[in-house]
Amino acid sequence: MLKVMIVEDEDIVREDIKHLIDWEQLGFEIIAEARNGSEGLRTFLEHNPDVIITDIKMPVMGGLEMITNILQIRKNKKIILLTSYGDFNFARQAIQLGIHSYVLKHELDGALLIQELDKLKQQLQEEESVGYLARREQLRMFLKRLESMIDDAGMIVRDDLFRWKGRTGICMLGFDLSPPSQEYAHQRSIPVDRKKFIDFMYARSSCDIEAEIVDVHDNEYIIFYKIPERSSERTVFEYSSHFASHLQSEVTNTFFCTISVAIGPVFENHREIRESLKKARELYALRIFKKGSSIFVHPRKQPDGQQLQSSIDLKLKEIQEYLNHEQYTMVNDAIDVLLCRLLVALEDTSALKSSIFELIRLINLKAIPKHGTPMIESFDALSELQQLGNVYQIAEWFKHMITRLEEESNSKYSKKIRELLQYIHANYSKDITLNEIADRMGFSLIYTSQLFKKEVGVTFITYLTQYRIEKARELLASGQYKVYEVSSMVGYQTVQYFSKTFKKVTGLNPGDL
């Protein structure tokens, strides 16, 4: 909606202009009125209209003086001059100043006003389109220079970097690489076409807010937007948060996908852009800890990093122990806790990278003795992981690797032994015996016992005991069951015998977990 100011000393003429046409239907909104040039200049500075309709001859300050002052402040403002028969010399001077057009007062009617406004709107759109492309390229080049500079020394900043003066907000955004909920599960994970999104934002900034958008990298955009004058810190926070939230809704409704937005600190001096941009980038990097459609605002409350880092280190040691004992279910549970709980709480990208490298190292440490080669090549793995949108997907990726590791570990067994192991895993809570197993395999008791020991490396009863105790540890660690309940669930007749066996295998009492 283009903003219009009417400056006319005659009340009846001013009212007539206001009711000549349906302004809103044509895309215009009358936001201010004034009775003379002096009042008009003050009102212009307060409301910053796009279009000024003004008389020439007025008390206190005439239209020409007001126009001269306005065009010195904002040279691109569009002005329609209202003249009388004897005002042609004034009109000629106004044309030299650069007004859009002049109209004879006695000829002004709805049709003529609509005609002038249509021409004016088309001219504004053409100018804005050309200016937008130039500003966008100028901003992109400025940001590239900014990124390549070590510090602000020697940095040259143009005064016309933005279309406005004063405080400016900055946010960084990008399309979420995966849908945050089942509602959008049908969506493609490929980001929306860059040009379509920029055109969408350009159209929006032309109507609702004063903003500039720059595409800096693949699926990474920076938006600079004007902060309302005389806004308190709280008002700025609410304005920026509302802007980000409203933008998310519009993008979802238009493109049927979601975005995450990071709001950096407001700046006034253009030399503060570097620091604001740095903060916005740091916040934007935290999107990897969320499932999508998130808003990050500066400043951000910091978690207890030391305590969380200690928990992360302990969890990695647990994972190593579980891998050593081939307790793959426990490994997967620990990966979920590590990535989806501890690292999400810490929100530290450096800690995430370190944990990823350590997980790769631990999995390879388990795989190399059995297969002679690493299971995960670091370069290929990092390339795959970079395509994932968040830690939840990264956790699933690692759990898939653990499943592969388990399958490859089991692939050394013959078909009969694999079937036997599957039977044990499905029936460990029952009173199964080697006789029962031998009958199922169609072998003698002695042959079954020898074959099992040869391929698995331990006796049947040892394997069954270790598997039951592993399951017992999982159940006890969940905190949902009492010791006597777990004892029964994993196939033991008495709590006393279960506790004795648990202590023998793990070195701990069941109640210690």
For each residue, the residues with C-beta under 8 A, 3 or more apart:
1: 24 27 28 29 207
2: 27 28 29 50 51 121 124
3: 28 29 31 32 47 48 49 50 51
4: 23 28 29 30 31 49 50 51 52 53
5: 30 31 32 33 34 40 43 44 47 49 51 52 53
6: 14 17 18 30 32 33 34 53 54
7: 33 34 35 36 37 39 40 43 52 53 54 55 58 63 66
8: 13 14 17 33 35 53 54 55 58 82
9: 35 36 55 58 59
10: 13 14 55
11: 14 15 35
12: 15 16
13: 8 10 16 17 55 82 105
14: 6 8 10 11 17 18 33
15: 11 12 18 19
16: 12 13 19 20
17: 6 8 13 14 20 53 108 113
18: 6 14 15 23 30
19: 15 16
20: 16 17 108 109 110 113
21: 26 110 113 114 117
22: 25 26
23: 4 18 26 28 29 30
24: 1 27 28 29
25: 22
26: 21 22 23 114 117 118 121
27: 1 2 24 121
28: 1 2 3 4 23 24 51 117
29: 1 2 3 4 23 24
30: 4 5 6 18 23 33
31: 3 4 5 47 49
32: 3 5 6 43 44 46 47 49
33: 5 6 7 8 14 30 43
34: 5 6 7 37 39 40 42 43
35: 7 8 9 11 39 58
36: 7 9 39 40 58 59 60 61
37: 7 34 40 41 54 58 60 61 62 63 65 66
38: 41 42 60 61 66
39: 7 34 35 36 42 43 60
40: 5 7 34 36 37 43 44 52 54 61 66
41: 37 38 44 45 61 66 69 70
42: 34 38 39 45 46
43: 5 7 32 33 34 39 40 46 47
44: 5 32 40 41 47 48 49 52 66 70 73
45: 41 42 48 73
46: 32 42 43
47: 3 5 31 32 43 44
48: 3 44 45 74
49: 3 4 5 31 32 44 52 77
50: 2 3 4 77 78 124
51: 2 3 4 5 28 77 78 79 80 117 120
52: 4 5 7 40 44 49 67 70 77 78 79 80
53: 4 5 6 7 8 17 79 80 82
54: 6 7 8 37 40 63 66 67 79 80 81 82
55: 7 8 9 10 13 58 63 82 105
56: 62 63 64 81 82 83 84 87 90 91 94
57: 62 63 84 87 90
58: 7 8 9 35 36 37 55 61 62 63
59: 9 36
60: 36 37 38 39
61: 36 37 38 40 41 58 65 66
62: 37 56 57 58 65 66
63: 7 37 54 55 56 57 58 66 67 81 90 94
64: 56 67 68 90 93 94 97
65: 37 61 62 68 69
66: 7 37 38 40 41 44 54 61 62 63 69 70
67: 52 54 63 64 70 71 79 81 94 97 99
68: 64 65 71 72 97
69: 41 65 66 72 73
70: 41 44 52 66 67 73 74 77 79
71: 67 68 74 75 77 79 97 98
72: 68 69 75
73: 44 45 69 70
74: 48 70 71 77
75: 71 72 98
76: 127 131
77: 49 50 51 52 70 71 74
78: 50 51 52 100 120 123 124
79: 51 52 53 54 67 70 71 94 99 100
80: 51 52 53 54 99 100 101 102 103 116 120
81: 54 56 63 67 91 94 99 101 102 103
82: 8 13 53 54 55 56 102 103 105 108
83: 56 87 88 90 91 102 103 104 105
84: 56 57 87 104 105 106
85: 88 104
86:
87: 56 57 83 84 90 91
88: 83 85 91 92
89: 92 93
90: 56 57 63 64 83 87 93 94
91: 56 81 83 87 88 94 95 102
92: 88 89 95 96
93: 64 89 90 96 97
94: 56 63 64 67 79 81 90 91 97 99 102
95: 91 92 98 99 102
96: 92 93
97: 64 67 68 71 93 94
98: 71 75 95
99: 67 79 80 81 94 95 102
100: 78 79 80 116 119 120 123
101: 80 81 116 119 120
102: 80 81 82 83 91 94 95 99
103: 80 81 82 83 107 108 112 113 116
104: 83 84 85 107 108
105: 13 55 82 83 84 108
106: 84
107: 103 104 112
108: 17 20 82 103 104 105 112 113
109: 20 112 113
110: 20 21 113 114
111: 114 115
112: 103 107 108 109 115 116
113: 17 20 21 103 108 109 110 116 117
114: 21 26 110 111 117 118
115: 111 112 118 119
116: 80 100 101 103 112 113 119 120
117: 21 26 28 51 113 114 120 121
118: 26 114 115 121 122
119: 100 101 115 116 122 123
120: 51 78 80 100 101 116 117 123 124
121: 2 26 27 117 118 124 125
122: 118 119 125 126
123: 78 100 119 120 126 127
124: 2 50 78 120 121 127 128
125: 121 122 128 129
126: 122 123 129 130
127: 76 123 124 130 131
128: 124 125 131 132 206
129: 125 126 132 133
130: 126 127 133 134
131: 76 127 128 134 135
132: 128 129 135 136 202
133: 129 130 136 137
134: 130 131 137 138
135: 131 132 138 139 162 163 212
136: 132 133 139 140 198 212 213 214
137: 133 134 140 141
138: 134 135 141 142 158 161
139: 135 136 142 143 161 212 214 224
140: 136 137 143 144 214 215 216
141: 137 138 144 145
142: 138 139 145 146 157 158 161
143: 139 140 146 147 214 216 222 277
144: 140 141 147 148
145: 141 142 148 149 155
146: 142 143 149 155 273 274 277
147: 143 144
148: 144 145
149: 145 146 152 153 154 155 274
150:
151:
152: 149 155 271 274
153: 149
154: 149
155: 145 146 149 152 271 274
156:
157: 142 161 270 271 273
158: 138 142 161
159:
160:
161: 138 139 142 157 158 270
162: 135 165 168 212 224 226
163: 135 210 212
164: 168 210 226
165: 162
166: 226 227 229 268
167: 226 227 229 231 236 266 267 268
168: 162 164 224 225 226 227 266 267 268
169: 224 225 226 227 236 239 240 243 263 264 266
170: 222 223 224 225 263 264 265 266 267 273 276 277 280
171: 222 223 225 240 243 244 261 262 263 264 280
172: 220 221 222 223 261 262 264 277 280 281 283 284
173: 220 221 223 244 247 259 260 261 262 284
174: 191 219 220 221 259 260 284 287
175: 191 192 219 255 257 258 259
176: 179 180 257 258 259 260 287 292 293 389
177: 189 191 219 387 388 389
178: 189 291 292 388 389 390 393
179: 176 182 183 184 185 187 189 257 258 292
180: 176 184 258 291 292 293
181: 184 185 291
182: 179 185
183: 179
184: 179 180 181 187 256 257 258
185: 179 181 182
186:
187: 179 184 256 257
188:
189: 177 178 179 389
190:
191: 174 175 177 194 218 219
192: 175 196 197 255 257
193: 196 197
194: 191 197 198 215
195: 198 199
196: 192 193 199 200 255
197: 192 193 194 200 201 221 251 255
198: 136 194 195 201 202 213 215 221
199: 195 196 202 203
200: 196 197 203 204 251 254 255
201: 197 198 204 205 211 213 221 223
202: 132 198 199 205 206 213
203: 199 200 206 207
204: 200 201 207 208 209 211 250
205: 201 202 208 209 210 211 212 213 225
206: 128 202 203
207: 1 203 204
208: 204 205
209: 204 205 225 226 243
210: 163 164 205 225 226
211: 201 204 205 223 224 225 226
212: 135 136 139 162 163 205 223 224 225
213: 136 198 201 202 205 221 222 223 224
214: 136 139 140 143 221 222 223 224
215: 140 194 198 220 221
216: 140 143 220 221 222
217: 220
218: 191
219: 174 175 177 191
220: 172 173 174 215 216 217 284
221: 172 173 174 197 198 201 213 214 215 216
222: 143 170 171 172 213 214 216 277 280
223: 170 171 172 173 201 211 212 213 214
224: 139 162 168 169 170 211 212 213 214
225: 168 169 170 171 205 209 210 211 212 243
226: 162 164 166 167 168 169 209 210 211
227: 166 167 168 169 231 236 239 240 266
228: 231 235 239
229: 166 167
230:
231: 167 227 228 235 236 239
232: 235 236
233: 236 237
234: 237 238
235: 228 231 232 238 239
236: 167 169 227 231 232 233 239 240 266
237: 233 234 240 241 297
238: 234 235 241 242
239: 169 227 228 231 235 236 242 243
240: 169 171 227 236 237 243 244 263 266 297
241: 237 238 244 245 263 295 297
242: 238 239 245 246
243: 169 171 209 225 239 240 246 247
244: 171 173 240 241 247 248 261 263 295
245: 241 242 248 249 295
246: 242 243 249 250
247: 173 243 244 250 251 259 261
248: 244 245 251 252 258 259 261 293 295
249: 245 246 252 253
250: 204 246 247 253 254
251: 197 200 247 248 254 255 257 258 259
252: 248 249 255 256 257 258 293
253: 249 250 256
254: 200 250 251
255: 175 192 196 197 200 251 252
256: 184 187 252 253
257: 175 176 179 184 187 192 251 252
258: 175 176 179 180 184 248 251 252 292 293
259: 173 174 175 176 247 248 251 293
260: 173 174 176 284 287 290 292 293 294 295 296
261: 171 172 173 244 247 248 294 295 296
262: 171 172 173 280 281 283 284 286 287 295 296
263: 169 170 171 240 241 244 280 283 295 296 297 298
264: 169 170 171 172 276 277 278 279 280 283 298
265: 170 275 276 279 298 299
266: 167 168 169 170 227 236 240 276
267: 167 168 170 270 272 273 275 276
268: 166 167 168 272
269: 272
270: 157 161 267 273
271: 152 155 157 274
272: 267 268 269 275 276
273: 146 157 170 267 270 276 277
274: 146 149 152 155 271 277 278
275: 265 267 272 278 279
276: 170 264 265 266 267 272 273 279 280
277: 143 146 170 172 222 264 273 274 280 281
278: 264 274 275 281 282
279: 264 265 275 276 282 283 298
280: 170 171 172 222 262 263 264 276 277 283 284 298
281: 172 262 277 278 284 285
282: 278 279 285 286
283: 172 262 263 264 279 280 286 296 297 298 300
284: 172 173 174 220 260 262 280 281 287 296
285: 281 282 288 349
286: 262 282 283 289 290 296 347 349
287: 174 176 260 262 284 290 292 294 296 390
288: 285 349 352 389 390 391
289: 286 343 344 347 352 390 391
290: 260 286 287 294 390
291: 178 180 181 294 390 392
292: 176 178 179 180 258 260 287 389 390
293: 176 180 248 252 258 259 260
294: 260 261 287 290 291
295: 241 244 245 248 260 261 262 263
296: 260 261 262 263 283 284 286 287 300
297: 237 240 241 263 283 300
298: 263 264 265 279 280 283
299: 265
300: 283 296 297
301:
302: 305
303: 308 345 346 347
304: 307 308
305: 302 308 309 346 348
306: 309 310
307: 304 310 311
308: 303 304 305 311 312 342 345 346
309: 305 306 312 313 346 351
310: 306 307 313 314
311: 307 308 314 315 342
312: 308 309 315 316 338 342 343 346 351 355
313: 309 310 316 317
314: 310 311 317 318
315: 311 312 318 319 334 337 338 342
316: 312 313 319 320 338 355 358 359 362
317: 313 314 320 321
318: 314 315 321 322 330 334
319: 315 316 322 323 331 334 335 338 359 362
320: 316 317 323 324 362 365
321: 317 318 324 325
322: 318 319 325 327 328 330 331 334
323: 319 320 326 327 331 362 363 365 366
324: 320 321 366
325: 321 322 470
326: 323 406 409
327: 322 323 330 331 470 473
328: 322 331 332 402 403 405 406
329: 332 333 470 474
330: 318 322 327 333 334 470 473 474
331: 319 322 323 327 328 334 335 402
332: 328 329 335 336 399 402
333: 329 330 336 337 474 477
334: 315 318 319 322 330 331 337 338
335: 319 331 332 338 339 359 395 398 399 402
336: 332 333 339 340 341 395 399
337: 315 333 334 340 341 342
338: 312 315 316 319 334 335 341 342 343 355 359 395
339: 335 336 342 343 344 352 355 391 392 394 395 398
340: 336 337 343 344 391 392 395
341: 336 337 338 344 345
342: 308 311 312 315 337 338 339 345 346
343: 289 312 338 339 340 346 347 348 351 352 355 391
344: 289 339 340 341 347 391
345: 303 308 341 342
346: 303 305 308 309 312 342 343 351
347: 286 289 303 343 344
348: 305 343 351 352
349: 285 286 288 352 353
350: 353 354
351: 309 312 343 346 348 354 355
352: 288 289 339 343 348 349 355 356 391
353: 349 350 356 357
354: 350 351 357 358
355: 312 316 338 339 343 351 352 358 359
356: 352 353 359 360 382 385 394
357: 353 354 360 361 378
358: 316 354 355 361 362
359: 316 319 335 338 355 356 362 363 398
360: 356 357 363 364 376 378 381
361: 357 358 364 365
362: 316 319 320 323 358 359 365 366
363: 323 359 360 366 367 375 376 398 401 402 405
364: 360 361 367 368 374 375 376
365: 320 323 361 362 368
366: 323 324 362 363 369 370 375 405
367: 363 364 370 371 373 374 375 376 405 408
368: 364 365 371 372 373 374 375
369: 366
370: 366 367 408 409 412
371: 367 368 375 408
372: 368
373: 367 368
374: 364 367 368 377
375: 363 364 366 367 368 371 401 404 405 408
376: 360 363 364 367 380 381 401
377: 374 380 381
378: 357 360 381 382
379: 382 383
380: 376 377 383 384
381: 360 376 377 378 384 385
382: 356 378 379 385 386
383: 379 380 386 387
384: 380 381 387 388 397
385: 356 381 382 388 394 397
386: 382 383
387: 177 383 384
388: 177 178 384 385 393 394 397
389: 176 177 178 189 288 292 393
390: 178 287 288 289 290 291 292 393 394
391: 288 289 339 340 343 344 352 394 395
392: 291 339 340 395 396
393: 178 388 389 390 396 397
394: 339 356 385 388 390 391 397 398
395: 335 336 338 339 340 391 392 398 399
396: 392 393 399 400
397: 384 385 388 393 394 400 401
398: 335 339 359 363 394 395 401 402
399: 332 335 336 395 396 402 403
400: 396 397 403 404
401: 363 375 376 397 398 404 405
402: 328 331 332 335 363 398 399 405 406
403: 328 399 400 406 407
404: 375 400 401 407 408
405: 328 363 366 367 375 401 402 408 409
406: 326 328 402 403 409 410
407: 403 404 410 411
408: 367 370 371 375 404 405 411
409: 326 370 405 406 412
410: 406 407 413 418 421
411: 407 408
412: 370 409 455
413: 410 417 418 421 455 456
414: 417 418 451 455
415: 418 419
416: 419 420 441 443 451
417: 413 414 420 421 451 452 455 456
418: 410 413 414 415 421 422
419: 415 416 422 423 441
420: 416 417 423 424 437 440 441 452
421: 410 413 417 418 424 425 456
422: 418 419 425 426
423: 419 420 426 427 432 437 440
424: 420 421 427 428 432 437 463 464 467
425: 421 422 428 467
426: 422 423
427: 423 424 430 432
428: 424 425 432 464 467 468 471 490 491
429: 468 489 490 491
430: 427 491
431: 491
432: 423 424 427 428 436 437 464 491
433: 436 437
434: 437 438 445 448 449 460 461
435: 438 439 445
436: 432 433 439 440
437: 420 423 424 432 433 434 440 441 448 452 460
438: 434 435 441 443 444 445 447 448 449
439: 435 436 442
440: 420 423 436 437
441: 416 419 420 437 438 448
442: 439
443: 416 438 447 448 451
444: 438 447 448
445: 434 435 438 448 449
446: 449 450
447: 438 443 444 450 451
448: 434 437 438 441 443 444 445 451 452 460
449: 434 438 445 446 452 453 459 460
450: 446 447 453 454
451: 414 416 417 443 447 448 454 455
452: 417 420 437 448 449 455 456 459 460 463
453: 449 450 456 457 458 459 460
454: 450 451
455: 412 413 414 417 451 452
456: 413 417 421 452 453 463
457: 453
458: 453 462 463 466
459: 449 452 453 462 463
460: 434 437 448 449 452 453 463 464
461: 434 464 465
462: 458 459 465 466
463: 424 452 456 458 459 460 466 467
464: 424 428 432 460 461 467 468
465: 461 462 468 469 501 505
466: 458 462 463 469 470 505
467: 424 425 428 463 464 470 471
468: 428 429 464 465 471 472 490 491 492
469: 465 466 472 473 490 501 502 505 506
470: 325 327 329 330 466 467 473 474
471: 428 467 468 474 475 489 490
472: 468 469 475 476 486 487 489 490 498 502 510
473: 327 330 469 470 476 477 506 513
474: 329 330 333 470 471 477 478
475: 471 472 478 480 481 486 489 490
476: 472 473 479 481 483 486 510 513
477: 333 473 474 513
478: 474 475 481
479: 476
480: 475
481: 475 476 478 485 486 489
482: 485 486
483: 476 486 487 495 498 499 510 511
484: 487 488 495
485: 481 482 488 489
486: 472 475 476 481 482 483 489 490 498 510
487: 472 483 484 490 492 494 495 498 499 510
488: 484 485 492
489: 429 471 472 475 481 485 486
490: 428 429 468 469 471 472 475 486 487 498
491: 428 429 430 431 432 468
492: 468 487 488 495 497 498 501
493: 497
494: 487 497 498
495: 483 484 487 492 498 499
496: 499 500
497: 492 493 494 500 501
498: 472 483 486 487 490 492 494 495 501 502 510
499: 483 487 495 496 502 503 509 510
500: 496 497 503 504
501: 465 469 492 497 498 504 505
502: 469 472 498 499 505 506 508 509 510
503: 499 500 506 507 508 509
504: 500 501
505: 465 466 469 501 502
506: 469 473 502 503
507: 503
508: 502 503 512 513
509: 499 502 503 512
510: 472 476 483 486 487 498 499 502 513
511: 483
512: 508 509
513: 473 476 477 508 510
